[in-house]
């Protein structure tokens, strides 16, 4: 009934499996010494003390963290854990995250650069100060009000990693609305799913994004998604990247970004500490994408983390991520701006735009003090530039720390041998 080859197939599969496991065991990830020393050097004394106090005195500890922000109404209670796991924070408190991220810094040091956009793909570098950021955010917020958005409304954002995406996020928050950023790598089908679930009153999009070998037509993808969509927004605000591609605007629905900037500035609207700040959808790799809602109060922890975890109270911060993911929300937009830092937006790749030296150029050119990245980016750099020839062209004396997250960091990458000769 069965041939000898068919009968021996399970044995062959078993041998392949055992061989792959054997190869995996030979790879160096975490050494025995790493494991043995983790308790001694993996956690700082400051962290141990903070962690211990957060457990012993949660009201006092998190009350101090909440004091990082300015509140329009003080909270009545720091922590309400009466219905676990649905913990509520800073109960009764009200605040504007936009005010804390923009207005208060514009008033104190408006000429400081808030955003640096570095795009080797378009050969442009843009710098936006806190005063300029306040002007643009408040005017886009004013236009959102004119288009019918208000407190509690949803605004969907479909843009590449450009300053206008951060401005759109902050403008949405400024009027008490809830933003939902969709990753630019998603096509029309994935975009339609998120539009139908979030039911945004307004969508903010860019005409296009730029990749090393192609132009991604964001507006065309959005139009395709809306043509199949059961929900239709009242308006679409479009940022035309005129140096790259202009898109056709739909009469009666689409509004040009430059026209929107002519709207009168809108003031900040405060929301409850446990009201939603944004909705961010999972990738959808496991069945349908799920919308994760984050409350406004978590802004306090983001602000606190910039100095308590990452060691920056002033300076230049670069999170090499994308706004379509939670790291981008937390550490490209909200965290550094809440702390009054300068945040870098890099529209490019580690190794192909145009060479493996771009990470190091950015650190030198913009005086980056701390870099937040993933191990894969450094593996790419190490593979593309094993002798660090590109890296050694640049001076990295401004760089104080590199933070790795998102995946396991193997021992070779942890050592970062390709930049040890050029970084402190």
C-alpha positions in Angstrom: 0.0 0.0 0.0 2.8 2.4 0.8 6.3 2.7 -0.7 9.5 2.5 1.3 10.1 6.2 0.6 6.7 7.1 2.0 7.2 5.0 5.1 10.6 6.6 5.7 9.3 10.2 5.4 8.6 10.7 9.1 12.1 9.6 10.0 13.6 12.0 7.5 11.4 14.9 8.9 12.6 13.9 12.4 16.2 14.0 11.3 15.8 17.4 9.8 14.1 18.7 13.0 16.9 17.3 15.1 19.5 18.8 12.8 17.9 22.2 13.0 17.8 22.1 16.8 21.4 21.1 16.8 22.4 24.1 14.7 20.3 26.4 16.9 22.1 25.2 20.0 25.4 26.3 18.4 24.3 29.9 17.9 25.3 32.5 20.6 22.5 34.3 22.1 22.7 34.8 25.9 25.8 33.3 27.5 25.9 31.5 30.8 27.9 34.4 32.2 25.1 36.8 31.1 22.6 34.8 33.0 24.8 34.5 36.1 25.5 38.2 36.2 22.0 39.5 35.4 21.0 39.9 39.0 24.2 42.0 39.6 24.3 44.3 36.6 21.1 43.9 34.6 19.1 46.2 36.9 20.4 49.5 38.4 20.1 50.4 42.0 17.9 53.4 41.1 15.5 51.0 39.3 15.5 48.6 42.3 14.7 51.5 44.6 11.9 52.9 42.4 10.4 49.5 41.9 10.4 48.8 45.6 8.8 52.1 46.4 6.1 51.7 43.7 5.0 48.5 45.5 5.3 49.8 49.0 3.7 53.2 48.4 1.9 53.1 45.0 -0.2 56.2 45.8 2.9 58.3 46.7 5.1 56.9 43.9 2.6 57.3 41.0 1.4 60.6 42.5 4.9 61.9 41.9 4.9 60.5 38.4 1.6 62.3 37.7 3.2 65.5 38.9 5.4 65.4 35.7 2.4 66.9 33.9 0.2 70.0 34.2 -3.4 69.2 35.1 -6.5 71.3 34.5 -8.2 69.5 37.3 -6.3 67.6 40.0 -7.1 63.9 40.5 -9.1 62.8 43.5 -7.4 59.4 43.7 -4.2 58.2 42.1 -5.2 54.5 41.8 -8.6 52.7 41.7 -8.1 49.0 41.5 -11.5 48.0 42.8 -12.4 46.2 39.5 -9.2 44.4 38.4 -7.8 44.1 35.8 -9.6 47.3 34.8 -7.4 49.6 36.9 -8.1 53.4 36.6 -5.4 56.0 37.1 -5.6 59.6 38.4 -9.3 59.3 38.9 -11.2 62.6 38.6 -8.2 64.3 37.0 -8.4 66.2 33.7 -5.6 67.2 31.4 -4.7 68.1 27.8 -1.9 65.9 26.5 -1.4 68.4 23.7 -0.9 71.2 26.1 1.7 69.2 28.0 3.5 68.2 24.8 3.5 71.5 23.0 2.0 74.6 24.6 3.9 74.6 27.9 7.2 74.1 26.1 6.4 76.8 23.4 5.8 79.2 26.3 9.0 78.4 28.1 11.4 77.9 25.1 9.6 78.3 21.9 12.8 78.6 19.8 14.0 75.1 20.7 13.7 72.6 17.9 10.9 70.1 18.6 11.0 67.9 15.5 13.9 67.1 13.1 12.8 65.3 9.9 15.7 63.7 8.1 14.8 62.2 4.7 17.7 61.0 2.5 15.0 59.6 0.2 13.9 63.2 -0.7 17.3 64.8 0.2 15.6 67.1 2.7 16.1 68.0 6.4 13.4 70.0 8.2 13.5 71.4 11.7 10.3 72.6 13.5 10.5 74.6 16.7 8.0 74.3 19.6 6.6 77.7 18.6 6.1 76.6 15.0 4.7 73.3 16.1 2.1 75.1 18.3 1.0 77.2 15.4 0.6 74.4 13.0 -1.0 72.0 15.5 -3.6 74.6 16.7 -4.5 75.5 13.1 -5.0 71.9 12.0 -7.1 71.4 15.2 -9.2 74.4 14.2 -9.8 72.9 10.8 -10.8 69.6 12.3 -13.4 71.5 14.4 -14.7 73.2 11.2 -15.0 69.8 9.5 -17.2 68.5 12.3 -14.7 66.6 14.6 -15.0 67.3 18.3 -14.3 65.7 21.7 -14.8 62.0 21.5 -14.7 61.9 17.6 -12.3 59.6 15.8 -9.7 60.8 13.3 -7.8 58.3 11.3 -4.3 59.2 10.1 -2.7 57.5 7.1 0.7 59.1 6.5 4.4 58.2 6.3 7.0 59.2 8.9 6.8 63.0 8.3 6.3 65.9 10.7 2.7 66.3 9.5 1.8 62.9 10.9 2.9 64.1 14.4 1.1 67.4 13.9 -2.1 65.5 12.9 -1.9 63.3 16.1 -1.4 66.3 18.3 -4.1 68.3 16.6 -6.6 65.5 17.1 -5.7 65.3 20.7 -5.9 69.1 21.1 -9.7 69.1 20.4 -10.3 66.0 22.7 -10.7 63.7 19.8 -9.2 60.2 19.4 -6.7 59.4 16.7 -6.0 56.1 15.0 -2.8 55.9 13.0 -2.6 53.3 10.3 0.8 51.9 9.4 1.8 53.1 5.9 2.8 49.6 4.9 -0.9 48.4 4.9 -2.7 48.1 1.6 -6.3 49.1 0.8 -7.9 46.0 2.3 -6.3 46.5 5.7 -6.9 50.2 5.6 -10.6 49.6 4.9 -11.0 47.2 7.8 -9.7 49.8 10.2 -11.8 52.6 8.8 -14.9 50.5 9.1 -14.1 49.7 12.7 -13.0 53.1 13.9 -15.7 55.0 11.9 -13.6 58.3 11.7 -15.3 61.6 11.2 -12.2 62.9 9.4 -9.3 61.1 7.7 -5.9 62.8 7.4 -3.6 61.4 4.7 -0.5 62.2 2.7 -0.3 62.0 -1.1 2.5 59.5 -0.9 5.4 57.8 0.9 8.9 57.2 -0.4 10.7 53.9 -0.4 14.2 53.2 -1.8 13.0 51.9 -5.1 9.4 53.2 -5.3 6.8 55.8 -4.5 3.9 54.5 -2.3 0.7 56.3 -3.4 -1.0 56.7 -0.1 -3.9 58.8 -1.4 -4.7 56.3 -4.2 -4.7 53.5 -1.7 -7.0 55.5 0.6 -9.4 56.2 -2.3 -9.4 52.5 -3.2 -10.2 51.6 0.4 -13.0 54.2 0.7 -14.6 52.9 -2.6 -15.1 49.6 -0.8 -15.9 50.9 2.6 -19.3 50.9 4.4 -18.3 54.0 6.4 -17.5 57.3 4.7 -15.8 60.2 6.6 -17.2 63.7 6.3 -13.8 65.0 5.0 -10.3 63.9 4.0 -7.4 66.3 4.7 -4.5 65.7 2.3 -0.9 66.7 2.7 0.5 67.0 -0.8 4.2 66.1 -1.0 4.8 68.4 -3.9 8.5 67.6 -4.2 7.5 63.9 -4.8 3.9 63.4 -6.0 0.7 65.4 -6.0 -2.6 63.5 -5.8 -6.0 64.4 -7.2 -8.4 65.8 -4.7 -12.0 64.7 -4.6 -14.2 67.8 -4.9 -16.6 68.4 -1.9 -14.7 65.9 0.3 -10.9 66.5 0.2 -9.2 69.5 1.8 -5.6 70.5 1.0 -3.3 70.6 4.1 -2.1 74.1 3.2 -5.7 75.4 3.1 -6.4 73.7 6.4 -3.5 75.7 7.9 -5.4 78.9 7.2 -8.0 77.9 9.9 -8.1 79.9 13.1 -6.2 78.3 16.0 -8.1 76.1 18.4 -7.5 76.0 22.1 -6.8 72.8 24.0 -9.7 70.7 25.2 -9.1 68.8 28.5 -10.3 65.2 28.8 -10.6 62.8 31.7 -7.5 60.9 32.7 -9.1 57.7 31.7 -10.6 58.9 28.5 -9.0 57.5 25.4 -6.0 59.2 23.8 -5.8 56.9 20.8 -6.8 53.6 19.2 -4.0 51.5 17.7 -4.8 48.3 15.8 -2.8 45.1 16.0 -1.3 43.9 12.7 -4.0 41.3 12.1 -1.7 38.4 11.7 -3.9 36.4 14.1 -7.4 36.8 12.6 -9.0 40.2 12.6 -7.0 43.3 13.8 -7.9 44.3 17.3 -8.2 47.9 18.4 -6.1 48.7 21.5 -7.2 51.8 23.4 -4.8 53.8 25.6 -5.9 56.4 28.1 -4.7 60.0 28.3 -3.2 59.4 31.8 -0.4 57.1 30.5 1.2 60.3 29.2 2.5 60.9 32.7 4.5 57.6 32.6 5.8 58.4 29.2 7.1 61.8 30.3 8.6 60.3 33.5 10.3 57.5 31.6 12.3 59.9 29.4 14.5 60.8 32.4 13.9 57.9 34.8 14.6 55.2 32.2 16.4 56.8 29.3 18.3 59.5 31.2 17.3 62.6 29.2 15.9 65.8 30.7 17.2 67.9 27.8 18.7 67.0 24.5 18.1 65.1 21.3 16.3 61.8 21.2 15.9 59.4 18.3 13.6 56.4 18.2 14.3 54.6 15.0 10.7 53.2 14.6 7.5 54.1 12.8 4.4 56.0 14.0 2.2 53.1 12.8 3.4 51.1 15.8 3.1 51.7 19.6 6.8 52.4 20.0 6.4 55.3 17.5 3.4 56.7 19.4 5.2 56.5 22.7 8.8 57.4 21.8 8.7 59.3 18.5 5.8 61.5 19.4 4.5 61.7 22.9 7.3 60.7 25.2 10.0 63.1 24.0 7.6 66.0 23.3 6.0 65.7 26.7 9.5 65.8 28.2 10.4 68.9 26.1 13.1 67.1 24.1 14.0 67.3 20.4 12.8 64.1 18.6 14.2 62.9 15.3 12.1 61.4 12.5 14.1 59.4 10.1 12.5 58.5 6.7 15.0 56.0 5.4 16.6 52.6 5.9 19.6 51.6 8.0 21.6 50.4 5.0 20.2 51.4 1.6 19.4 55.1 1.7 22.0 55.4 0.3 24.6 53.6 2.4 25.2 51.9 5.8 26.5 55.2 7.2 23.2 57.0 7.6 22.5 56.1 11.3 25.9 57.5 12.2 25.5 60.6 10.0 22.2 61.4 11.8 23.8 61.0 15.2 26.6 63.4 14.3 24.6 65.9 12.2 21.8 66.3 14.7 23.7 65.7 17.9 21.7 62.7 19.0 22.2 62.0 22.7 20.2 58.7 22.9 19.1 56.2 20.3 16.3 53.7 20.7 16.3 50.9 18.1 16.0 47.2 17.5 18.8 44.6 17.3 17.9 43.8 13.7 18.8 47.3 12.5 22.4 46.8 13.9 22.6 43.3 12.5 21.8 44.8 9.1 24.5 47.5 9.6 27.0 44.9 10.7 26.3 42.8 7.7 26.4 45.7 5.2 29.5 47.3 6.8 31.4 44.6 8.7 34.6 46.7 9.0 32.7 49.8 10.1 34.2 51.8 7.2 31.1 54.0 6.9 30.6 54.3 10.7 34.2 55.6 11.2 33.5 58.6 9.0 31.4 60.2 11.7 32.0 61.5 15.2 29.6 60.1 17.7 30.7 62.0 20.8 27.2 63.3 21.4 25.8 59.8 21.8 25.4 58.8 25.5 23.4 55.6 25.2 21.8 53.1 22.8 18.7 51.3 23.9 17.6 48.0 22.4 14.1 46.6 22.5 11.4 44.6 20.6 13.4 41.4 20.2 16.2 39.4 21.7 19.6 41.0 21.5 22.3 38.4 20.9 25.7 38.8 22.5 27.5 39.9 19.3 25.0 42.6 18.6 25.0 43.7 22.2 28.7 44.4 22.1 28.1 46.7 19.1 31.7 46.2 17.9 31.1 48.1 14.8 30.7 51.4 16.6 32.8 51.0 19.7 35.7 52.9 18.2 33.6 55.9 17.4 31.2 56.1 20.3 31.8 56.8 24.0 
